[in-house]
């Protein structure tokens, strides 16, 4: 996995063991290295776009949080497996910080479940099964702090955080590997098991920009 901190121009490069290399693009060289306190098998990573808090997901279903100013030990841990329906052999498949709320954190799992946290609280705000045993591929929460967009290999769902109720969903006939949302618009690009990139406009997500009007007529 790769995670880029746009604020500090730092690239985090997690390995399959418990080490994370740090590439400082301003200096043009590798600087420090993070070493997890546990023998974690790292599956994914992410960074808070506001305060730079760095997060790791692992095969054992745990998340670790690191302050880039203090690399000797992690500043927090979450064991989400306590709140999952499928607890056995369940790993973190993806994670995400909200772009509009510093404290919102989302952890997606191999079992097709997602857990939503306010990092100021000890227990999650919500735990939801998207599709049983279909791993969560992508989480996006930058449209509206009250909604979240989640994808697995065959569908995309947009649902309300307060209730977990789905507002709309979209099924794909081609396997989805990843989705990329265009900020403040309703456009989503799909990385598919196909030679072409998929693209779709969802009116519920936001407006259509001028540069793409001809694409979605």
NORPE-V321040 format. One record per residue. N is the residue number from 0. RES is the residue in one letter. SS is DSSP state (2 for helix, 1 for strand, 0 for the rest). PHI is phi in whole degrees, 0 to 359 (NA if undefined). NEAR is the number of other ideal C-beta (glycine too) atoms within 8 Angstrom. Layout:
N|RES|SS|PHI|NEAR / N|RES|SS|PHI|NEAR
This chain:
0|X|0|NA|7 / 1|X|1|228|7 / 2|X|1|227|11 / 3|X|1|249|8 / 4|X|1|267|13 / 5|X|0|291|6 / 6|X|0|289|6 / 7|X|0|250|8 / 8|X|0|55|8 / 9|X|1|240|11 / 10|X|1|250|10 / 11|X|1|265|15 / 12|X|1|234|9 / 13|X|1|290|11 / 14|X|0|252|8 / 15|X|0|287|4 / 16|X|0|267|7 / 17|X|0|260|9 / 18|X|1|244|10 / 19|X|1|231|14 / 20|X|1|278|9 / 21|X|1|237|13 / 22|X|1|254|10 / 23|X|1|270|11 / 24|X|0|285|8 / 25|X|0|289|6 / 26|X|0|275|6 / 27|X|0|73|5 / 28|X|1|202|6 / 29|X|1|287|7 / 30|X|1|246|7 / 31|X|1|274|5 / 32|X|1|222|9 / 33|X|1|263|11 / 34|X|1|234|7 / 35|X|0|297|13 / 36|X|0|291|6 / 37|X|0|255|7 / 38|X|0|277|6 / 39|X|0|282|12 / 40|X|0|261|10 / 41|X|1|284|16 / 42|X|1|248|10 / 43|X|1|197|12 / 44|X|1|208|15 / 45|X|1|192|10 / 46|X|1|225|13 / 47|X|0|288|11 / 48|X|0|293|7 / 49|X|0|263|5 / 50|X|0|250|5 / 51|X|0|80|11 / 52|X|0|299|11 / 53|X|1|256|16 / 54|X|1|237|15 / 55|X|1|236|15 / 56|X|1|247|15 / 57|X|1|222|14 / 58|X|0|292|8 / 59|X|0|270|8 / 60|X|0|84|13 / 61|X|1|257|14 / 62|X|1|242|14 / 63|X|1|243|14 / 64|X|1|237|14 / 65|X|1|232|13 / 66|X|1|271|9 / 67|X|0|299|10 / 68|X|0|274|4 / 69|X|1|230|8 / 70|X|0|257|8 / 71|X|0|278|3 / 72|X|0|203|5 / 73|X|0|286|9 / 74|X|0|263|8 / 75|X|1|186|7 / 76|X|1|221|8 / 77|X|1|230|10 / 78|X|1|252|7 / 79|X|2|286|14 / 80|X|2|299|10 / 81|X|2|296|5 / 82|X|2|247|8 / 83|X|0|257|14 / 84|X|0|285|7 / 85|X|0|257|11 / 86|X|0|267|7 / 87|X|0|279|4 / 88|X|0|53|4 / 89|X|0|252|12 / 90|X|0|248|12 / 91|X|1|284|17 / 92|X|1|265|12 / 93|X|1|198|11 / 94|X|1|213|15 / 95|X|1|198|11 / 96|X|1|266|14 / 97|X|0|289|13 / 98|X|0|281|7 / 99|X|0|240|7 / 100|X|0|221|7 / 101|X|0|302|8 / 102|X|0|262|8 / 103|X|1|276|14 / 104|X|1|224|15 / 105|X|1|237|15 / 106|X|1|235|13 / 107|X|1|257|15 / 108|X|1|233|18 / 109|X|0|300|10 / 110|X|0|284|12 / 111|X|0|89|14 / 112|X|1|253|15 / 113|X|1|223|13 / 114|X|1|240|13 / 115|X|1|251|13 / 116|X|1|240|12 / 117|X|1|263|8 / 118|X|0|295|9 / 119|X|0|274|4 / 120|X|0|247|8 / 121|X|0|276|2 / 122|X|0|245|4 / 123|X|0|288|10 / 124|X|0|285|7 / 125|X|1|199|8 / 126|X|1|231|10 / 127|X|1|218|9 / 128|X|1|269|8 / 129|X|0|281|11 / 130|X|0|204|9 / 131|X|0|306|7 / 132|X|0|61|6 / 133|X|0|244|9 / 134|X|0|306|11 / 135|X|0|290|16 / 136|X|0|264|13 / 137|X|1|218|11 / 138|X|1|233|13 / 139|X|1|226|11 / 140|X|0|219|15 / 141|X|0|252|8 / 142|X|0|282|10 / 143|X|0|205|5 / 144|X|0|295|9 / 145|X|0|266|6 / 146|X|1|230|12 / 147|X|1|218|11 / 148|X|1|250|16 / 149|X|1|228|15 / 150|X|1|232|12 / 151|X|0|237|13 / 152|X|0|289|8 / 153|X|0|230|9 / 154|X|1|203|11 / 155|X|1|234|12 / 156|X|1|232|12 / 157|X|1|238|14 / 158|X|1|219|12 / 159|X|1|277|9 / 160|X|0|294|13 / 161|X|0|292|4 / 162|X|0|239|5 / 163|X|0|78|7 / 164|X|0|281|6 / 165|X|1|286|7 / 166|X|1|275|8 / 167|X|1|202|8 / 168|X|1|219|8 / 169|X|1|222|9 / 170|X|1|256|6 / 171|X|0|249|12 / 172|X|0|282|3 / 173|X|0|252|8 / 174|X|0|301|8 / 175|X|1|268|17 / 176|X|1|261|8 / 177|X|1|192|9 / 178|X|1|234|14 / 179|X|1|233|8 / 180|X|1|261|12 / 181|X|0|269|9 / 182|X|0|305|6 / 183|X|0|62|6 / 184|X|0|225|11 / 185|X|0|257|11 / 186|X|1|264|15 / 187|X|1|233|15 / 188|X|1|257|11 / 189|X|1|244|13 / 190|X|1|271|10 / 191|X|1|242|12 / 192|X|0|282|5 / 193|X|0|201|6 / 194|X|0|288|2 / 195|X|0|255|5 / 196|X|0|275|7 / 197|X|1|276|11 / 198|X|1|214|10 / 199|X|1|208|9 / 200|X|1|252|10 / 201|X|0|244|11 / 202|X|0|300|6 / 203|X|0|294|7 / 204|X|0|275|12 / 205|X|0|161|6 / 206|X|0|286|6 / 207|X|0|259|10 / 208|X|0|289|9 / 209|X|2|300|4 / 210|X|2|293|4 / 211|X|2|245|11 / 212|X|0|302|9 / 213|X|0|288|5 / 214|X|0|284|6 / 215|X|0|240|10 / 216|X|0|289|4
